Amino acid sequence: MTAENPTPRPTRVRIAPSPTGDPHVGTAYIGLLNYLFATQRGGEFILRIEDTDRTRFHAGSEQMIFDALKWVGLTWTEGPEVGGPHGPYRQSERTEIYRKYAQILLDNGTAYKSFESEAELEEMRRQQTAAKQPPRYNGAHRHLTPEQISAYEAEGRPAVIRLKVPENTSTTFRDELRGDITFDHNNVDDQVLMKSDGFPTYHLANVVDDHLMGITDVIRAEEWISSTPKHVLLYKAFGWQAPNFWHMPLLRNIDKSKISKRKNPVSLNYYRESGYLPEALLNFLGLMGGGMAQPTEQEIVSKGLNTKEGDIFSLAEMIEKFDFKRISLGGPVFDLVKLRWLNGEYIRKQSPEAFYASLRRTILSDDYLQAVASLVHTRLETLGQFGDMTSFLFSDNVLPTDAVFLPKKRTLEETLAFVPEQITALESADWDLTSIESALKKLGEEKQWSVKENFMLLRAIITGSATSPPLVESLVVFGKARTLDRMRRFLEAQKKIRR
């Protein structure tokens, strides 16, 4: 093969989620696309954990990622818990590798040390903002002499390592869905590659890992397009062949805004705990982007399908028929109405035995029923009261009246303004009794809401009633994803009522 036509490499793709909270539906969406791409080409699909941002690291999130992706039906051939020839597959276990390659860039002059303090960087940004310039690093330490570097190091000043972006030029790369994209280097910052704490940033770790793991195609969300020129420059700085880049259209809300937890449940845990079937969710994600060919009129007639039934297909059918050339760059709409319809179709196709088994795996599982039973065990006089006391833990829609949720000394306006504060506090809480109670009490003290008002409001939103089994214990059983979703749906319902 010639230099212009290098020997084709075996297809290797990856997803690289960060363990910073509940696993996101976007991870499953991009994971599915990578899985299809690799499987169609007889290649390898790799899972890598990007956990170098220790400020956002969430204990337990990694296992939730593994469990959620397996639940939805995705498997990988290499990863932290299955091993492989290119490990370790957690970035936090690869820090010495990144330091080695950062030193290579320092030695060949494509990176440099920068010693500014956070206060100095903040002043730099302030001056740029005042001058109506985009805030960015101004390159002040690009050309420090060895003597200046030694002096800073002798002072004990911490340094970051930055990419030295060539000045007054541009970078062009090919996006396999969009064609050539060019970025003027005047709009590309001298990106930090290694932080002063010795951990790499996403950009350095991403490129080094993709190269060492033999990744041939990077299939990721389009929000990474602006980062790609930095990655291309890093490949050039190391003298490595860059992979092919595929930037997938972002999932969108109905109003075409980027999908977010404010408008849609985005946690895979929510869909799992709320009784969505994994086959239906995976099918739904396969519809995103338009890569699945819809049945022709002849097929619809010959098979007796209606148009909607053409949207139903298995993972095996996706592997057979999904075509990346068909993907539309318009943002695919994550339409919950359609997902619920699709999930209903899958439920109706189940045999009675399979339907019962699905119930027993989810909202009627032994673990869930035991947890619910423990909440009311000592409160019952008859077993028949079980449903009355626990119905909110099985219901999908709960909407309290004003008389139930509005504290006596609070206005409707300030009450509805307090609920988002509760959501924010609970989002950052570890989902256990101590953490939830601590987060709510701290919020109450900061906003001058009594414990009674705070808990009464939350109890009403979650249970629809002024009385219930112990509130915090109920939240733990109900689950974080479903609790936060119910609170957001309460706010949306109130907005519609007050219009």
C-alpha angles and dihedrals in degrees: 000000000000127000088254090053107037120193108279113254124220109268113263123171134169147189118216113194123182118233096231101125141316115358109264127231086231089064090055091046094052090038091055092050091050091047092051092046093051096041093049089054099041089249139135128271114206132193117210126179115223102202104148093112095085093176090067098033112127119201111233094021093103093060090045088056092052093046096045096048092047090047091055090051106261124132131182133205098217131030147115097292098036100039126211142185096283102053159168090079097191113084092214087065093052102058095118089055091055093048090053093053093042087057090052089057092048090050095050093045099245093113136035143192119259120197105184117135121234089254091055092049091049091052089049090054092046092054092047091050091049089051089049091244124139108263110250140133108286097212094245093151098039093106106035113152120237087252092055091048091050090049093052091047091049088056088055093241112163117237138203124208115235133194111247101227110203111250127239094007136092142229124228123193133171121246108200091220100038107029124228118000122190127201122194108227090226084074095046116087125219090258121216108245101176122028123221090255090065095253120122124239121240092265100059096038092047095053096041092048095046090051097045091045092051096240109181100181128031108206110183143135120296092244086081094062092095090053095050097083088058089052092048089051090052092051088052092047090055094041092239131144110253120228124241112273123222116178112195123212113260122252109255138204119238089269089055093249117135110281110265139167089248091072106018135024103257100177116103086210089064093057092044094049094042095060104260113150114239092227090056094048092048090048089050092051089049088060091058114104098014098262094135114083111233118229116270122244088256092054091047091053097040094047095038092238128157118220094261093053088062086069092064117091140141130242088256090055090049090054089051100043111021109115119193090201088065095058112123118219092217109104111265111236117238094215111187091193090060092044091053090049091049092047089051090053090054091048092051091051091057122100114242088256093051091046091053090047090053091052091049091051094052131018094005098042119135091244093052095043092049091050092049092045091054089060095060105023095110095037100061128096093180132018087237089071090064093088094047093053098041105033092110089063091059101034122097097206125042121167120175121206122243090256090059103043104031114092113226096242097041130085121231090246096055092042093055089045090054095055094071087052089055090049092052091049093049093045091064095044125102103238101251135101097262096046095046094047092046093050093049095045092047090051091049092052092048094048096035096242115145120238089247093053093043096049094039091057093047092046090053094049095049101037103024088228141086090234131050144137113293105315104220093042088051091052091053091052094043091052135235098265095050093043093054092044092052090051092050091047089051090056093047091050091050091052091054092046093050097048 
